[in-house]
Amino acid sequence: MLNCHCFIDMIVAIGKILLIWITSAIIALVVILPIALIYWRREFAKRREKCDKNKNKIVIGFFHPYCNAGGGGERVLWSAIQAIQKKYSNVRIVVYTGDLEADPEAILNHVRRIYNIELNPIEFIYLHKRKWVEADMYPRFTLLAQSMGSMWLGFEALQALQPDIFIDTMGYAFTYPLFKYIGGCEVGSYTHYPTISTDMLKHVYRRIISHNNHRIIARNPFLSAAKITYYKLFALVYGWMGRCADIVMVNSSWTEDHINSIWKCPLKTFRVYPPCDIERLVDLPLLHDEDKGDLIRIVSVAQFRPEKNHPLMLRAMFELREILKNESLWNRIRLILIGSCRHDEDKRRVKDMEDLTKHLSLEKNVEFKLNIPYNELIRELQIGTIGLHAMWNEHFGISIVEGMAAGLIMVANNSGGPRADIIETQPTSRTGFLATDDREYAEIIANIIHMSADQRSTIKHAARASVSRFSGEQFEEEFLRATEPFFRNAKQ
């Protein structure tokens, strides 16, 4: 009887605690949050009024906390800034960055070296709270926690500088209400990859194991059901945040479909393909096999991140060795893994890939090339024969386009942007190949190796002819067209 009373007392105590929590949350939402919003809105309105009296330039703030990462998303950032600087003279451009270890000169030198982009002077505002948007901070509820962390980071940015135009080029949608409703800014978004997509929901529903759907959850129907509910609620909030943007730009038809599905604002959404460095690449002479030396080089250009799926490439090489059954031919094949290595976490991934290479007995056939200069990258693309890209649901695929422009025969994952926008697989107009698993990748690579020179040449020329719509010039034109209302409004 005593135990029963204790159990009832425990239930009552837990109920009281929950009631206190719920009451506190309601008070925070209904009373404290509106008061804080009104206070900060007035404070930033006073700041703007004070600044407007002495200002003769339009202030544009680009929110890109990882601006020195050296990836395709960073190319969009610097190309967008270059486009604005070419067209408008009365602008002050500021980049919000969390790269505390890199001074402005080092960042701009990196831009010049990696992307061959020259910029007029710009300013940098260094953010100290970037750790709050990093995935390793949150082992559980990562999407929600990172998004809330981005609001904290965004508020730091807004306090440091209140721009006229705020453009997020990384996809931190939860910062948009801050800058729009508190900062009084016009808000633009360039989204590379939706934070959540219907494909992610399908993965959880089908209980497929992936880098963002842990084995434990995938194997448990109750946990999967809970995660689907969490994802649906998050998608609802994500849509509210995204609709706060005045102009939405997306990098592919795949991203556009998902953003329209979740944000539901198609009338202010524009597809602006990212800039690919094809102008220089399409002018490279297409080398004959004998000019490339004795090796058959398979080139991959991708940052060392989990979603890029380097292990699949290595497993495909393992399968390829079995398919070829010719040791002398196999000894001529090299997989060249090229990518930027940003921090210790990336270095650990590279070490893991090197260990997997040894485990599969591929160490003589795989080379890692990290943070190589632009000219060396161009050379690797030119002397390569096949290009490899393994990411599932790649939002676009800049490195795929650049490989095609350089003369590589690309093999990419049969999903996302590569399938929707880039690679044509009809035999009469083929520009590359699409694959799903390691065995299919290996079979396609073996098929390309055994093709005649004329067959490979036909695919290369068709691929080169197809990439003009992804040029830097085309990006500039479409980006400026989409953002033109910002500057028209700023002049009024």
N, C-alpha and C positions, 0 to 999 in steps of 0.2 A: 504493500500500500504506500509505503514511504517512497519507493522508487517511482511509483505512478505520479505522486505529487511533485516529485523532483522533475520528472519529465514534463509535466504540465507547466511548472514554473519556468523551465528552460524555453518551452515554446512561447510562453507569454513574454519572456525577456527578449527573445529573438524578434517577436512581433513588434515590441516597443521600439527596438533598434531600427527595424525596417520602417516603421511609421515615422520615426525621427528623420531618417534619411530621406524618405519620400517628401515629408513636409519641408525639409531644408531645400531639396531640389526644386520644389514648387515655388518656395519663397525666392530662391535665387533666380528662377526663370521669370517669375511674374513681377518681382519687385526690384531686386538688386541689379539684374542684367539690364532692364530698360533704363534705370537711373544711370548706370555706367555708360550705356550707349549715348544717352542724351548729353551727359557731361563731356565725353570725348568728342562727340560730334561738334559741340559748341567750341571746345578747345581748338580743334583743327580748323574750324571755320574762321576763328580769330587769327590763327597762324596764316591761313591763306589770304585773308584780307590784308594783313600786314605785309606779306610778301608781294602781293600783286601790285602794290604801290610803287615798288622799286624794281619791278621785273620787266625785262624787254625780250625775253626768250621763252619759248615753250619748253617746259621741263618734262622729259620723258624718262620714266624709270623702268628699266628692264629687270625683272625679277628672275634671276638665274643663279641660285646658291652654289652651283657646281660649274661655274663658267670656265674653269681652267681644266676641265676633265678631258678635253680633246676628242670628243665623240661627234656623232652626226647631229645631235641636238645642239651642241655648241656651234657647229657650222651655221645652223639656222640663226642663232643669236647674232653672231658677228656679221653674217650676210645681211640680216635685217637692219642692223645698225649702219652698215655701209650704204645700204639702199637709202635710208633716211638722210644720211649725211650728203649723199649725192644730190638729192632733190631739194632739201630744205636747208637754209643757211641760218635761220633764226631759232635754232634748237640747242638745248643743253641736254646731253645724254648722260645718264647715270646708270651704272650696273650695280645691282645689289648682289653681293657675293659672300660666300662663307669661306672662301679660299684664303684663310688668314696668313698662310705661309708664303703666299706669292704677292709681291708688290706689283703695282700697276705696270711698270716697265717690263717685268718678267712675264706678266699675263699677255701683254701686247706682243712681246717677242715670240711667245708661244703661238699666238694666233698667226703671226707672220710665217713662222716656220712650218706649222702643221697645215694651215689652210691657204697659205699664200695670199692672205687678205691684209691690205694696208688700210688703217683707219686714221681719221683725224683725232685730235685729243678728245678723250672721254674721261669721265670721273668714275671712281669706284667707291661704294659704301660697303664697308666690311661688317658682316653680321656675325655675332658671337654665339648665337643660339642655334646654329645649324644642326647640332647633334640631335635636336628634338625632331628632326624629320628623317633620321637614319633608321633603317629597318632593324638593325641589331639592338636598338634600344627597347624594342617591343617584341618579345617572343610570342605574345598572344594579342589578338585583336589589332594586328599590325596596321591594316588599312585605316581604321578609325583613329588609332593613336597617332600615326604619322600625319594624318589630316589635321587633327587637333594641334599637333606640334607645328604644322605649317602656319596655323593662325598665330601662334606665339611668335614664330619667326617673322611672319608678315607684319605683326604689330611693331616689332623691333625696327623693321625697315621703314614703316610709315612714320614712326617717331623720329627716325634719323633724317628723313627727307620726305616731304609731301609733294609728289609730282602733279603735273596737270594731267598727264597721260600715264597710266600704269599698264605695262605689257608683260604678262607672265609667259615665258617661253619654256617652262618645264612641266606645266600641268598641275600646279598647286591651286585647284579651284576654290579651296576653303579660304584663300586670301582675298577673293574678289569682293565679298560683302564689306570687308574691312576698308578697302581702298575706295569702294563706291559710296557706301553709306556713311562711313565715319570720315574718311579722307576727302570725300567730294571729288574724286578723280573719275575720269573716263577710263574704262577698263577694257583691255584687249587680251585675248588669250590665243596662244598658239599651242595646240594640244597634239603631242606626238602619239600618246597612248592613253586611253581612258583609264582612270584609276581602277574602275571596275567595269566589266563588260558582260554582255549576255553569254559570251563564250566561257567566261569564268564560272558563271552560274551553271552552265551545262556540264562543265567538268565536275563540279561538286555534285550535281544531281546524278550524273552517271557514275560517281564515285571513282573517278580516275585519279591516280596518284600523279602529282606534279610538284614543281618547286614551291607552289603556293597552295597545295592541297596535301597536307601531310598524310602519310600512310595510315596513322591511327584513326584519323577522321574519315578517310576514304573507306576504311574497312568497317566502320560503325554506322549503321543506318540512322541512329538517333543523333549522333554527333553531326552527320551529314545534313540531317533535317534542320538542326540548330544553326549550322553554318549557312544554309540556304536562306533561312529567315534573317540572319545577321546581314548577309550580302544584300538581300532585297531592301531592308531598312536603310542600309548604307547607301545603296543606289538611289533611293528616294531623296535622301539628304544631299547627296552628291549632285543630283539634278537641280535642286534648289540653288545650290552654290554656283553651279555652272551658268545658270540663267541670269546671274548677276552681271555677267560680262556683256558689254555693249556690242562687241564684235568678236566673233569666234572663228578662228582659223584652224583647220585640221590638215594633216599631212598626207592623207590617202583616203580613198573611197571606203576602205575598211574602217578606219577611224571615224570617218564621217557618218557611216551607218550606225555605229555604236553611240556616238555622241548625240545624234539626232534621236536615237531610241531612248536615251537616258535624260538628256538635257531638254529635249523637246523644244528647240528653238531654231528650226531649219531656215527661217527667213533671214537670220543674221549669222548664219554659218557658211563659211567659204572654204572650199578645198584649195589649198595652196601647197603644191608639191614642194618638198624641201630642195634646197640648192645642191646639186651634185657637180663635182668638179669635172665636167665632161669636156669643156672647151679644149683643155690641154690634152686630155686623154684621147679624144677622137682623132687628134692630129698625129698621134704616135704611129709610126709604121708598124703594120702587122708582121711580126717576124715569122719566118718559116721555121719548121721544126729543127732543121739543121743549124739555124742561127741561135737557137736557145741552149745549145750544148747537149750533152748526152742525157740529162735528167728530164723527167716528166714531172713538172711542178704543179701541185694542187694548192691553191692559195686561199686562205681564209683571212678576212680582215674584220675583226670584231673585238670589242672590249671584253675583258675577262670578267664577265658577270654570269650568274647562274643561268639566266634566261637565254643566253647565247648558245648554251648547250654544246660546249666543246667536247664533252665526253661522247656524244653521239658521233662526232666526226672521227674520233679515235676508234670507236667501235666499228664504224664504217670501213676504216682502213684495215682493221683486223679481218673483217669479212672479205674485203677486196683481195687480201693475200690468198685466201682460200679459193676465191673465184678464178684468179689469174692462173694459178698452178704452174707458174713459170718463174723460177727463182731469178733468172737473169733479168727478166722484165721487172719483177718486183724490186730488185736492187736499184733500179733506175728511178723509182718513184719516191717523191718527197712531198710531205704535207707541210706547208709553211704556215704557221699560226702567227699572224701579225695582230697586235693590239696594244692599246695604251694600258699601262699599269699605274693606277692612281694612288693607291695607298696599301697599307699592310694587308688588308683583307684581300685585295686583288693579288698581291704577291703570294698569299697562302693558296689562292685558287690555282695560280700558275704552278706552284709546287705540287699541288694535288694532281694537276694534269700531267706533270712530268713523271710523277709516281705511277699514274695509270698507264702512261706510255711504256714505262719499263715493265709493268705488270703484263701488258699485252705483247711484249717483245717488239716494240715499234721504235725503240730509241734511235735506230739507225735511219729511220724513214720519216722522222718528225723533227722539225726545227721550230723553236720559239724565237720570235723577233719582237722585242718589247720597245715601245716608245721610239720607233725609228723615225728619222727625219723624212720630210715630204719627198725629197728626191729619191731616197732609197725605196720608199713605198711605190713610187711610180715605176722604178726599175723592176721591182718584184712583180707588179701587175703585168708589165710588158713581157717578161720572160716566162710567165706562167702559161699553162695550157688550160687548166680547169679552175673555176672559182667555186668555193664551198660556203654555204650559209645554212645553219641548222636551227635557228630560232623558230619555235612554234608561235604562230600569230605575230610575227614581226609586223610592227605597225606600218612601216614602209620598206626600208632596205636600201639606204644610200650606198653602202658598199657593194650591193648587188648591181646597181646601176653603173657605178664607177668601174666595176669589173667588166661589165659588158662593153662599156665605152673603150676600155683598154685592150679588148680583144680576148678576154677570158670566156670560156663557155661555162655559164653559171648553172649550178645545181643548188636549188633552194628548197626550203620547206613548203609543202603543199598547203599553205594556209595564209591568212592575213594579206598584207600589201603585196608581197611577191606574186601571189596567185591572182589578186584582184586587179593590180595596176601595172606590173612590170613585165612578167615573163609570159610569153605566148608559146603554147605547147602544140598548136596545130602543126602537123607535119609539113604542110606547104608554106608556113610562115613562122617556123619555130625560131625563137630567140634564146631558148635555154630549156632547162629541165626542172621538174618539181618532184620531190620525193617525200616519203613519210617516215620511214624507219631506217635503221642502219643497213639492213640488207638491201633495201631498195636504193639507197644512196650508193652502195658498193656496186650494184648491178649497173646503174647508170654510168658511174665513173668508168667501169670496165668497158661498157659500150662505147663511150667517147674515146677511150684509149685505142680501141680497135677500129675506129672510123678511119676512112681514107682522109687524106689531107683536103681534098675537094669538099667532102661532106662537112668537115669542121669549118672550112673557110666560108661555106654558105651560111652556116649558123652565126658565125662571127660577124659577117657583114650585115645580116638581118638585125642582129642585136645592136650593132652600132647605129644603124639607121633609125632604130626605135627610141633612142634615148634623148633626142633633142628637146622633148617636152619637159625634161627634168633639169634643164640648164640653169645656171646661176642667173642669167639674164631673164629667163622666164619667171624665176622666183621673185626677182626684184619687181618685175612688172605686176605680178599678181599680189604681192605683199603690199605694194604702194596703193594699188587699186582698192584693196580691202580696208586699209587704214586711212584712206584719204578723208573720210568724214571727221576723224579726230582733229585733223589739222584745219579743216574748214570751220569746225565749231570753235576751235581755239582762237581763230582770227576774229570771230564775231564779238 
